[in-house]
Structure formats: C-alpha cells, structure tokens
Amino acid sequence: MSDRIDSYRPQLDPEHWAAIAPFVRQAVRDCAPRTVYTAAQLLNPTTMFVDWCHRVHAVPLVREEIFTPARIAGFCGLPHEGLEPSTIGNYGTRLTGMLTILNPSIVQPSRPPRPPSGGVPPYSAAEEQNLWIWADAQGGPARQRDARVLLAATLGAGLTGREVCDLRASDCAIDADGVVLQVRGHRPRRVAVAPYVEHIFIAAVVDLAADAYVFKPGRTRSPENTASNFLAHCTPGRTVVSTQRARNTWLVRQLSGPVFIKGLMEAWGITDFSAIARLLQFVPDRAEAEYFAQLRDL
C-alpha cells in the first residue's frame, strides 16, 4: 500500500501536485487501513478534492479545515468534466468515509441511550371504583351514559380514546356468548368485552341506528379531540380519568391471568412486544406452585 501511495502521479499540473502531494499521501496512508476503501480508491478523489480546496479556494492544508461535510458537499455539487455524476457521488462517499478519521471533531458524540419508558401504571381497584362513581355523578342521563361507555370500552376492552369515539352501533356484535367489538381505523381487530361491562354496551346500542356512534350518539363526524373535549367538560372525580391508564388497566388484568400472548397482542392492536414488556412490572407475582400448575395445564 505504501509503495502504491508513493508512486501515485495524478493527471494534474506537476506544480499543483507538488504543493499538495505530501498532504494527500499522508491522508490516504492514514485512512486506507481504517476504511472499506483501498488506497487506490482514495487517491484520485482525495487529490481532486484537496486541489480544489487549496488552489481554488485557498484553504490551508489543515485537515480540520479541508475535511468538512460542507466542503465535500460543495465539491460534489460541481460539474466535473469527463466524469459521470455517479462517479462523483462515489467520490463523495469515499471522502465522507475519511471525515471521522481525519477530522474527528466534526463527529457528534453519541448520546447515551434513553432509558425505556416505565409505562403508565394501571388503576388500582380503589381508583377504578372511583371512576365508576365519577361516571354516575355526571350531570344528566346522556353524560352519565357516555361516561360509562368510555370506561367500559377502555377498562373492559382495551380500546384507545380514538377507537371509542369511532365505534358505531353496527360494530357491537351481541349474542349468547357476550359482546364483541369490531375496532376499525389503522389497527382493525375484534375484541371480546369483559363480562362485567357487557350490560353497558347492550343498553347503549339498543335504540341506536346501525351507523350511529356509540359514544356521544347524534354526531355526524368524529374529530380527533372528541374524547378529550368530553372529559374536559365533565365534573371531576376523586381519580383523574385517563383513557391510556384505563387501557393499560385492561391489559394488566389480562396479563395477570392465563393468557394467549399472541391473541392478547392482537386484541390490544399491537405488534411490538415492548409495549407489553413495559407493563409487566405491574403484574402481580404468583406463588411458584400456581404458575407451575398453569404451565402443566398448557
């Protein structure tokens, strides 16, 4: 490699080459062993680039001043007679690969990885009871009904606030086995409703047209902030209502019992297990004998 670098003679005016030769040779000598490129692949682009910087723009032969992203971009943005744009693009890639070696100060220090989100904790049993008290305390039957539907869909089926707002009467399938919700939107799926809130959906859709919204019926559209606007105008209770916490409460309850994890992920509308992993800290531990018995029953 060293002999190849020393014997290199570019198609450049000898006087111009003499001015930059030591600088170019040493730059390539330092970079070739530490990049994916050979010395032969680096010599020509480095010579053209350094000659342009030093002779045309009078940049001193200092690595930190010549090898910068802005100068490489400027060089590659020029027309180069006799060379295809793809060749200049390749030259730019090679020069950029030399940056971190010849001018390490321009490399941004890597940020330490952010700790993973701790997950939004579920509601405790007492807090969940407070939510139902809050729903019954809303002014008037219509607001009480809508508050119950919001809680039933999040606590009892794991829907997001957005999904609750988009739910229509025809999306609620009611039969002898219970209630199943057809969730639409960008995460379509079917979710079985927890038995303890089935009666809320049965009562909510009994007099609704098939295309009517279940939550706040009478609407003709479903703006993004429908749920948040509803909550903002509700009488506050002892526990703050959060559709995310309610949704997480449903998931943690599912994880606390025997669970088919793939089915649970489909019901929650997720494909990344990390969303579940963040909530495992809230799942109660079981006695060893209990989970051994569960494993034997699989």
Secondary structure, 3 states (H helix, E strand, C coil): CHHHHHHCCCCCCHHHHHHHHHHHHHHHHHHHHHCCCCHHHHHHHHHHHHHHHHHHHCCCCCHHHHCCHHHHHHHHCCCCCCCCHHHHHHHHHHHHHHHHHHCHHHCCCCCCCCCCCCCCCCCCHHHHHHHHHHHHCCCCHHHHHHHHHHHHHHHCCCCCHHHHHHCEHHHEEEECCEEEEEECCCCCEEEECCHHHHHHHHHHHCCCCCCCECCCCCCCCCCCCHHHHHHHCCCCCCCCCCHHHHHHHHHHHHHCCCCCHHHHHHHHCCCCCHHHHCCHHHCCCCCHHHHHHHHHHC
